[in-house]
Amino acid sequence: MRRFQILTAAMLVIGVASPADLTADELLDRIDAQRPKYVEIASRIWRWAEVGYKEVQSSSLLADELEAAGFEVKRGVADIPTAFVAEFGSGKPVIGILAEYDALPGMEQEAVPAKQPVKSNKAGHACGHHLFGTASTWSAITVKEEMAAKKIKGTLRLYGCPAEEGGSGKVFMVRAGLFNDCDVVLHWHPGSENRAGLETNLANISGKFRFRGKAAHAAGAPHQARSALDAVMLFAHGVDLLREHVPQETRLHYVITNGGNAPNIVPDFAEVYMYARHPDPKTLDGIWNRVEKCAEGGAVATETTRSLELVGNTANLLPNDALAKLLDKHLRAIGGVTYSAEEIDFAEKLRPSLLRPELPPLTEASQVKSVSEGQRYGSTDVGDVSWAVPTGGFSTACVFPGVPMHSWQAVACGGTPVGHKGMVIAAKTLTLATLELLTDPKQVAAARESFDKRRAGKSYQTRFPKEQRPALNYRDNAVTD
């Protein structure tokens, strides 16, 4: 009864429920009735596990669903083959929902509580983007049906966003003007807890430093060689020393994606993929300049040449107080998840594989955590969207409390009802919040007021050079072994 009262009150605010009309519980029941369909869609994307800018099947599946539901879909936007925008309605307000669907390399895993790679894959959904894209699409279609049935005015957009994991797909979509007339954008993300977001995070610059030298027999003629691998190692050592001399909030990390082919051949080519992060983009620019000097030093010392392919360049998140409040209200109305006996058994079998086997109580997944400001240490290209248009987000429990994202354990959870339950909560929360924004001008105005206040005195422009194009092949030589 209490849930019905809360939800009915929320639905009355957005003008889509009355005693003679659709009740809140009936709307949510309609979402629940579609669960098998969208679980299958998420499962297909989970099995495909396509990496950034290569999400051909995943993006097509979501775009096809939206098109079949009556959206006008524009594909290949912003010079990105796997990006799309689906639109329904016309006029103001314009409310956008973000969808992601890229997987991570080297994270192939079956939906079982022991490490068991999928032999046919070289990637896995360790960040739950198969759930992200599916729930957003599910919500958009549900909202569209309500708009058509109730003749609700306004424009609804679903943004199909590829390559969030390092490829900065949304940055190019912002630069292409796809958000220029948008009033509000909503997003969500799988996690280990249910919480509306008011935190900021780290701006991020990433790129591939490539060194080229001269090959020779490593034993017979090493003096005739110039080792590209030596250049990479000196670069990496310089970065490691640099960690002591940057602000403490900085994050520097890298992988060597190509170190040569055989020990008895001095490598004439080597590559390192580098990330640098900091809360302030301008401070990050200075840190990145020092990273480039480390690369220059490695090349000079080894008499090799260097080049840089800039891959990612994202801003920090700009929080929005009004949207956090709105999403928190609807997230609390929906509530968290509870686990079945089978799922609890799955968690217990997974526990020994974690670095922190003392998992928080699984009952935490049934709670909705309080909205709070703070500093998160990940990065996302949603940051650029948040500086261009009022943006609000939240997370739901799609992995067990205590399970880290970007792990094979997260992939396993995402392929089971554990992940699907969080996806359902996200679809419902997005649906209620989007409908309220479409029908209550005060909510849109409050989001704009918060945006203007948070951004006051600060400027924004996409941080890539004007000539920069999306790095569509940035995953081609990723290390997966």
C-alpha positions, -999 to 999 in steps of 0.1 A, spaced: 0 0 0 28 24 9 45 19 -24 12 25 -43 7 58 -24 41 71 -31 40 62 -67 5 74 -73 15 107 -58 45 109 -81 24 100 -111 -3 126 -103 25 152 -103 34 143 -138 -2 142 -150 -4 106 -162 -26 90 -136 -61 94 -122 -87 71 -107 -102 66 -141 -69 64 -158 -37 44 -157 -24 41 -121 13 42 -112 13 5 -103 -3 -3 -136 24 16 -155 51 -3 -135 33 -36 -141 34 -28 -178 72 -24 -176 74 -57 -157 54 -74 -184 81 -64 -209 109 -78 -188 115 -111 -207 119 -92 -239 144 -67 -226 163 -93 -206 168 -111 -239 180 -79 -256 205 -73 -227 216 -109 -228 223 -107 -266 244 -76 -261 262 -93 -232 271 -123 -253 283 -101 -283 305 -80 -260 316 -56 -287 343 -31 -278 343 7 -283 334 19 -318 329 -17 -329 294 -22 -314 278 -29 -348 253 -56 -336 246 -40 -303 239 -5 -316 218 -18 -345 197 -40 -321 188 -10 -299 183 13 -329 161 -12 -346 139 -16 -315 134 21 -312 126 25 -349 101 -3 -347 85 15 -317 79 46 -338 111 67 -332 128 85 -360 163 71 -359 194 88 -374 224 65 -375 261 71 -379 259 106 -363 290 126 -354 311 106 -379 307 75 -357 292 44 -374 278 30 -342 263 63 -328 227 71 -333 199 95 -321 163 83 -318 136 109 -315 99 111 -309 75 141 -306 82 177 -313 86 210 -295 97 218 -260 108 204 -236 135 183 -252 144 155 -228 173 132 -236 182 97 -223 217 83 -227 224 47 -237 258 29 -237 267 -6 -250 305 -10 -253 324 -38 -236 359 -40 -222 388 -60 -237 402 -89 -218 371 -94 -197 355 -124 -214 336 -145 -188 308 -169 -185 279 -162 -161 292 -184 -134 308 -177 -99 343 -190 -109 367 -175 -134 358 -192 -167 365 -172 -199 342 -174 -228 363 -190 -255 346 -173 -284 351 -138 -270 379 -114 -263 359 -89 -243 332 -87 -217 306 -64 -201 326 -57 -169 309 -23 -166 273 -34 -173 268 -13 -205 246 -41 -219 222 -33 -191 227 5 -194 218 7 -231 189 -18 -227 172 -1 -197 175 33 -214 159 20 -246 132 2 -225 124 34 -207 124 55 -238 99 32 -255 77 31 -224 77 70 -222 70 73 -259 39 50 -255 27 73 -227 33 104 -247 13 90 -276 -16 78 -254 -18 109 -233 -9 134 -261 20 147 -240 38 175 -257 76 177 -261 105 158 -277 120 126 -264 155 116 -275 175 84 -269 212 90 -276 230 58 -286 265 65 -273 294 42 -282 329 39 -268 324 53 -233 353 31 -221 381 54 -232 369 64 -267 351 96 -257 321 90 -281 299 115 -264 325 142 -267 322 141 -305 284 140 -302 285 171 -281 309 188 -306 285 179 -335 258 199 -318 235 169 -311 227 183 -276 224 219 -285 186 222 -281 182 197 -253 167 209 -220 177 180 -198 196 147 -201 192 117 -179 216 87 -175 222 59 -152 250 33 -146 252 -2 -132 269 -4 -99 268 -21 -65 244 3 -48 213 24 -55 220 61 -54 211 93 -72 244 110 -83 256 144 -70 293 136 -70 318 149 -95 347 128 -109 380 131 -128 387 146 -161 406 123 -183 432 125 -212 443 93 -228 465 84 -258 487 59 -274 524 68 -275 542 49 -303 579 46 -306 599 36 -337 635 26 -339 657 1 -358 655 -37 -355 686 -60 -354 697 -93 -340 696 -90 -302 727 -110 -297 746 -107 -330 743 -70 -337 725 -52 -308 747 -21 -314 731 -16 -348 696 -14 -332 676 13 -316 651 -2 -293 615 11 -293 609 -11 -263 637 7 -244 620 40 -252 587 27 -238 604 15 -206 621 48 -201 588 66 -207 570 44 -183 598 49 -157 595 87 -161 558 85 -156 563 64 -124 587 90 -110 563 117 -120 536 103 -96 555 119 -67 553 154 -82 517 158 -92 487 168 -71 475 139 -49 442 136 -67 459 127 -99 457 92 -114 483 79 -139 481 45 -154 492 27 -185 495 -6 -203 522 -17 -228 501 -28 -258 530 -37 -280 565 -46 -267 579 -65 -297 576 -99 -312 606 -120 -300 633 -117 -274 661 -122 -300 648 -92 -321 654 -57 -309 619 -42 -314 617 -15 -339 581 -6 -328 565 -4 -293 534 12 -280 521 22 -246 485 32 -239 484 60 -213 457 75 -191 460 107 -169 432 119 -147 426 149 -124 394 166 -110 403 199 -128 407 198 -166 431 228 -167 454 212 -141 452 180 -161 465 198 -192 496 207 -173 500 171 -160 496 157 -196 523 181 -208 547 165 -184 536 131 -195 545 141 -231 579 153 -219 585 118 -204 577 103 -238 601 129 -254 628 119 -230 624 82 -237 628 89 -274 658 112 -271 676 87 -248 671 58 -272 675 77 -305 640 66 -316 611 86 -328 578 90 -311 542 98 -321 509 102 -302 474 92 -311 451 111 -288 422 87 -279 402 102 -251 397 137 -236 368 141 -213 357 167 -188 347 161 -152 310 157 -142 290 189 -134 265 178 -108 229 190 -109 211 194 -75 176 195 -89 179 164 -110 196 145 -82 166 153 -60 141 143 -88 159 110 -95 163 103 -58 125 107 -53 117 82 -80 145 58 -71 131 57 -36 96 51 -49 108 21 -68 131 8 -41 161 -16 -44 165 -53 -51 163 -84 -30 180 -117 -38 167 -151 -41 182 -181 -24 199 -191 -57 214 -156 -60 226 -156 -24 243 -190 -31 259 -174 -62 273 -146 -41 287 -170 -15 305 -189 -43 318 -157 -58 331 -143 -24 364 -163 -21 376 -148 -55 374 -112 -43 403 -93 -28 377 -82 -2 360 -114 7 342 -97 36 314 -85 13 290 -59 27 256 -74 37 237 -83 6 207 -65 21 225 -33 11 212 -38 -24 176 -34 -11 184 1 2 186 34 -16 216 54 -4 214 91 4 223 117 -21 257 132 -12 283 154 -28 318 141 -31 347 131 -53 347 100 -74 378 88 -91 366 73 -123 359 92 -156 332 93 -181 324 112 -213 290 120 -197 311 148 -181 311 167 -214 273 163 -218 269 176 -182 288 208 -191 266 213 -223 232 206 -209 216 200 -174 224 164 -167 214 140 -139 222 104 -132 219 75 -108 232 40 -102 214 8 -93 227 -25 -78 235 -47 -108 264 -65 -91 265 -78 -55 275 -52 -29 313 -52 -27 319 -66 -62 341 -41 -82 333 -30 -117 358 -38 -144 363 -73 -131 353 -108 -143 330 -110 -113 311 -80 -126 308 -97 -160 294 -128 -143 268 -109 -123 257 -89 -154 249 -121 -172 225 -133 -145 192 -121 -129 214 -102 -104 222 -77 -132 187 -78 -147 171 -68 -114 191 -36 -113 182 -30 -150 145 -31 -142 149 -6 -114 167 17 -137 141 14 -165 113 23 -140 132 52 -124 141 67 -158 105 63 -170 89 82 -140 116 109 -140 114 115 -177 76 117 -177 77 143 -148 102 164 -168 80 163 -199 49 174 -180 62 197 -152 80 229 -165 91 237 -129 113 206 -129 130 216 -161 134 252 -149 149 239 -116 174 218 -135 185 248 -156 188 270 -125 211 244 -109 231 241 -141 236 279 -144 246 282 -107 271 253 -109 286 265 -141 287 302 -132 320 319 -141 332 287 -159 335 281 -196 333 249 -215 343 236 -249 351 201 -261 387 195 -253 398 177 -284 417 197 -311 393 208 -339 410 184 -363 406 154 -340 384 126 -354 371 97 -333 397 70 -329 375 43 -344 402 16 -342 416 24 -307 407 -11 -295 423 -30 -324 456 -38 -307 444 -39 -271 461 -65 -250 436 -93 -243 458 -121 -230 
